[in-house]
Amino acid sequence: MGAGKRGVLTAAVTVVCAVTVLAVPGTAFAAPTPPPGPGTTASVTVVTSDVELEAVRRKLDKLYRAAAKATDEYNAAEEKARQQTAQVVRLAKKIVEGREKLDDLKDRAGAAAAAQYRGGGLPPEARLVLSDDPQDFLDGAGRVRQEQHATKGLLGEMTRTQRDLEEYAEDAREQMRKLEAGRKVKAAAQKRVERQIEAAEKMEAELEQEEKERLARLERQAAARAQATWLSSGVLDELTSKATAQGREAVAYATAQIGKPYQWGAEGPNTFDCSGLTSQAWLAAGKTIPRTSQMQWQHLKRVDVEDMRPGDLIIYWADASHVGMYVGDGVMVHAPRPGRTVTLAGAGSMPILGVVRPDPAAE
C-alpha cells in the first residue's frame, strides 16, 4: 500500500478515535448548572439519554431504509413505464404505417380488378376464337396470367398486412394494460416512501436542538466504528486496481455533485437519490446502466471487494436498497437519504452486500 493511502487510512483511524472519545455514551455536552439558591424551587429538565437516542437513531435508520427500498420500487416502476410507453409509441407507429400500406394494397388490388373487368373477363378459348391474330391472343393470355398472379400476390400481402395490424393492436393493448398496472405499483410505492419519510421527519422534529446534535454525533460515531472495523479487516491491503478511463469520468461526475440535496426519485441535475447519482454518473461516462440499486446488483458484473476499483458501485444492505460509488482510498461518494446532501463517506460505514462493475470489459 502506498504512502498516500497509508496516510489517508491513518487519518481516518485518528478521526475515528477522536469521535469515539467525544461521543462516549453518557458524556455531558453542556456546562453543569449551578445548584439552586436557598428558597428557590429546583427545575427539572428531562434530557434524553444516549441509550434512548441510540434507539431513536436505529428507528430513524429503519424508517429511512424502508423509504429507500420503496424508492427503488418507485424508480423501477418509473423505468418500466418509460419502456412500455416507448413500446406503445413504436407499436402505434407500426399500426399507422400498416394502415397506410393496407390502403395502398387495396387501391392496387382495385385497379387490377378494374383492368381485368375492362378486358371483358372472357376465358382464353373465347378470346382465341374472336382474335384475328393467334400471336395477339398468346400475348394477351400471358398478360392475363401475369395480372392474375399479381392480383393473387396483392391479396396475399393484404391478408398478411391485416394480420400484422391485428397483432400490433393486441400488443399495444397488452402494453397499455401493463402500463396501467405499473402506474398503480408506482403510486403505491410513492405512498410508502412519503409515509416512511413523514414518520422519520416527525420523529426528528420532536427532538430538542441539543438532542439533534447528540443524535448527529451518534450517527457519525456508528459510521466511524463500522468504517474502522472494515479497514482493520485488511480489506484494502492488497487493493491495487486502478480506475479505467470511463471509471475516472464517472467518479468525476459523481464527486462534482457533492453538496447537492438528496431527493427520492431524482436523477439530477440539481437533486439525486442514491441510484440516480450512480446511474447518471455512468451515463455521463458514456455507459448506460440500470436505474435502481437493486437492478444494478442483479444485472451488473459482481467483483470481490478486494478487487474493486474507482468507479465500481458498492451495494449496501441485504435488500440492495442503497448504492454508492467507490472513489479510492476506502472512500465512496453517495446520496445518503432525505435531509442530507451528496457526500463522501467511508466505504465500509454501512453493511456491504457486494460490489458491481459497470465496465467489466475495460481493463
Secondary structure by P-SEA (a helix, b strand, c coil): ccaaaaaaaaaaaaaaaaaaaacccccccccccccccccbbbbbbbbbcaaaaaaaaaaaaaaaaaaaaaaaaaaaaaaaaaaaaaaaaaaaaaaaaaaaaaaaaaaaaaaaaaaaaaaccccaaaaaaacccaaaaaaaaaaaaaaaaaaaaaaaaaaaaaaaaaaaaaaaaaaaaaaaaaaaaaaaaaaaaaaaaaaaaaaaaaccaaaaaaaaaaaaaaaaaaaaaaaaacccccccccccaaaaaaaaaaaaaccccccccccccccccaaaaaaaaaaaacccccccaaaaaacccccccccccccbbbbccccccbbbbbccccbbbbbcccccccccccccccccccccccccccc
